[in-house]
Amino acid sequence: MAESLGDVKALRKRFEELRSTAEKLEEEILELRQRRDELNTRVKEMSAHIRALREKLREVSGELRDVREKCRDLLSKIRELRKKRNAVREDLKKLREARAVKIAELKELRGVTGGRRINLERVEEEFRRLEWEYQTKPLTPEIERYYVERLTQLESILASARRYTTLRSEIEELSYEISRLRETYSKLSGEISELSEEYGKLKERLSSLIEDRDALRDEIKQLIEERNKLKEEANKAHNSLMEKRAQLKALREELEKVNILLKATILSKKVEERRKRMYQEALKVYEKYKRGESLSLEEFKLLVEFNLIK
């Protein structure tokens, strides 16, 4: 009986130990599940944030492409306008050189005429008159020489005067063309200046967008690394949770076995105690039997059960 009682105590102790361990495991499982769920929630939040940042990055990259395209277009226009302006500058240089040559020639003609204003009609009239006289009048050699010299002089004056008039007209035309080209040059310079200013602003925006893009890339990269670490922690927590659950399952199975064994042991003890009481009762009945007293059917069965009679 003492051995049976010891078995019950040992089984109860083992049962309590298993139950205590199971309770601790359940607490650990609850903590691990909460930890895993918290980590998974943070992973989801970070994933949503990363998606939002990626969407923003796509917008910035799209604007960056647009600004770059505008910069290329503007730069192409500026180069084209500069090319036109350079061509105008070359034309202006040629026209100024041509005008300078004509002005120099004009100054030389002024030197020939002594800087005096020539009455072209009067000179032409005198030239026609002398030429007619030279051709129609009888002249002495001395007077003839005078006519020849004077006609030659007048012819030179007429040629110079006509050239002078032509040069002034050509210089005026060149000056007009130079003025027109200067306006064209100024207009082109203004357009280039406006486009260059716009290009400068676009370049500033481009630099700002590149900074934003790089900052977003760095932030996304950092967040992905942090999210991956959280995922790893969540996976570790989940694996630990699965291990603890497996341990708890095995523990509960063992606990069930110990509980069944404990109940069986207690039941066996009860049966043993009952049989002991029945045996003591059977001994009392046996004394009655030996004294020759009458026995009931139950009492007789009791004696047979314990082999007190055959």
Contacts in CASP RR format, 6 or more apart in sequence:
PFRMAT RR
TARGET T0000
AUTHOR 0000-0000-0000
METHOD contacts of the structure
MODEL  1
MAESLGDVKALRKRFEELRSTAEKLEEEILELRQRRDELNTRVKEMSAHI
RALREKLREVSGELRDVREKCRDLLSKIRELRKKRNAVREDLKKLREARA
VKIAELKELRGVTGGRRINLERVEEEFRRLEWEYQTKPLTPEIERYYVER
LTQLESILASARRYTTLRSEIEELSYEISRLRETYSKLSGEISELSEEYG
KLKERLSSLIEDRDALRDEIKQLIEERNKLKEEANKAHNSLMEKRAQLKA
LREELEKVNILLKATILSKKVEERRKRMYQEALKVYEKYKRGESLSLEEF
KLLVEFNLIK
1 269 0 8 1.000
1 272 0 8 1.000
4 265 0 8 1.000
4 268 0 8 1.000
4 269 0 8 1.000
4 272 0 8 1.000
5 269 0 8 1.000
7 265 0 8 1.000
8 262 0 8 1.000
8 265 0 8 1.000
8 266 0 8 1.000
8 269 0 8 1.000
11 258 0 8 1.000
11 261 0 8 1.000
11 262 0 8 1.000
11 265 0 8 1.000
12 262 0 8 1.000
14 258 0 8 1.000
15 255 0 8 1.000
15 258 0 8 1.000
15 259 0 8 1.000
15 262 0 8 1.000
18 251 0 8 1.000
18 254 0 8 1.000
18 255 0 8 1.000
18 258 0 8 1.000
19 255 0 8 1.000
21 251 0 8 1.000
22 248 0 8 1.000
22 251 0 8 1.000
22 252 0 8 1.000
22 255 0 8 1.000
25 244 0 8 1.000
25 247 0 8 1.000
25 248 0 8 1.000
25 251 0 8 1.000
26 248 0 8 1.000
28 244 0 8 1.000
29 241 0 8 1.000
29 244 0 8 1.000
29 245 0 8 1.000
29 248 0 8 1.000
32 237 0 8 1.000
32 240 0 8 1.000
32 241 0 8 1.000
32 244 0 8 1.000
33 241 0 8 1.000
35 237 0 8 1.000
36 234 0 8 1.000
36 237 0 8 1.000
36 238 0 8 1.000
36 241 0 8 1.000
39 230 0 8 1.000
39 231 0 8 1.000
39 233 0 8 1.000
39 234 0 8 1.000
39 237 0 8 1.000
40 234 0 8 1.000
42 230 0 8 1.000
43 227 0 8 1.000
43 230 0 8 1.000
43 231 0 8 1.000
43 234 0 8 1.000
46 223 0 8 1.000
46 226 0 8 1.000
46 227 0 8 1.000
46 230 0 8 1.000
47 227 0 8 1.000
49 223 0 8 1.000
50 220 0 8 1.000
50 223 0 8 1.000
50 224 0 8 1.000
50 227 0 8 1.000
53 216 0 8 1.000
53 219 0 8 1.000
53 220 0 8 1.000
53 223 0 8 1.000
54 220 0 8 1.000
56 216 0 8 1.000
57 213 0 8 1.000
57 216 0 8 1.000
57 217 0 8 1.000
57 220 0 8 1.000
60 209 0 8 1.000
60 212 0 8 1.000
60 213 0 8 1.000
60 216 0 8 1.000
61 213 0 8 1.000
63 209 0 8 1.000
64 206 0 8 1.000
64 209 0 8 1.000
64 210 0 8 1.000
64 213 0 8 1.000
67 202 0 8 1.000
67 205 0 8 1.000
67 206 0 8 1.000
67 209 0 8 1.000
68 206 0 8 1.000
70 202 0 8 1.000
71 199 0 8 1.000
71 202 0 8 1.000
71 203 0 8 1.000
71 206 0 8 1.000
74 195 0 8 1.000
74 198 0 8 1.000
74 199 0 8 1.000
74 202 0 8 1.000
75 199 0 8 1.000
77 195 0 8 1.000
78 192 0 8 1.000
78 195 0 8 1.000
78 196 0 8 1.000
78 199 0 8 1.000
81 188 0 8 1.000
81 191 0 8 1.000
81 192 0 8 1.000
81 195 0 8 1.000
82 192 0 8 1.000
84 188 0 8 1.000
85 185 0 8 1.000
85 188 0 8 1.000
85 189 0 8 1.000
85 192 0 8 1.000
88 181 0 8 1.000
88 184 0 8 1.000
88 185 0 8 1.000
88 188 0 8 1.000
89 185 0 8 1.000
91 181 0 8 1.000
92 178 0 8 1.000
92 181 0 8 1.000
92 182 0 8 1.000
92 185 0 8 1.000
95 174 0 8 1.000
95 177 0 8 1.000
95 178 0 8 1.000
95 181 0 8 1.000
96 178 0 8 1.000
98 174 0 8 1.000
99 171 0 8 1.000
99 174 0 8 1.000
99 175 0 8 1.000
99 178 0 8 1.000
102 167 0 8 1.000
102 170 0 8 1.000
102 171 0 8 1.000
102 174 0 8 1.000
103 171 0 8 1.000
105 163 0 8 1.000
105 167 0 8 1.000
106 164 0 8 1.000
106 167 0 8 1.000
106 168 0 8 1.000
106 171 0 8 1.000
109 160 0 8 1.000
109 163 0 8 1.000
109 164 0 8 1.000
109 167 0 8 1.000
110 164 0 8 1.000
112 156 0 8 1.000
112 160 0 8 1.000
113 157 0 8 1.000
113 160 0 8 1.000
113 161 0 8 1.000
113 164 0 8 1.000
118 157 0 8 1.000
118 160 0 8 1.000
118 161 0 8 1.000
118 164 0 8 1.000
120 158 0 8 1.000
120 161 0 8 1.000
120 162 0 8 1.000
120 165 0 8 1.000
123 154 0 8 1.000
123 157 0 8 1.000
123 158 0 8 1.000
123 161 0 8 1.000
124 158 0 8 1.000
126 154 0 8 1.000
127 151 0 8 1.000
127 154 0 8 1.000
127 155 0 8 1.000
127 158 0 8 1.000
130 147 0 8 1.000
130 150 0 8 1.000
130 151 0 8 1.000
130 154 0 8 1.000
131 151 0 8 1.000
133 147 0 8 1.000
134 144 0 8 1.000
134 147 0 8 1.000
134 148 0 8 1.000
134 151 0 8 1.000
139 147 0 8 1.000
278 302 0 8 1.000
278 305 0 8 1.000
278 306 0 8 1.000
279 306 0 8 1.000
281 302 0 8 1.000
282 302 0 8 1.000
282 303 0 8 1.000
282 305 0 8 1.000
282 306 0 8 1.000
282 308 0 8 1.000
283 308 0 8 1.000
285 295 0 8 1.000
285 299 0 8 1.000
285 302 0 8 1.000
285 303 0 8 1.000
285 308 0 8 1.000
286 303 0 8 1.000
286 308 0 8 1.000
286 309 0 8 1.000
288 295 0 8 1.000
288 299 0 8 1.000
289 295 0 8 1.000
289 303 0 8 1.000
289 308 0 8 1.000
289 309 0 8 1.000
295 303 0 8 1.000
300 309 0 8 1.000
303 309 0 8 1.000
END
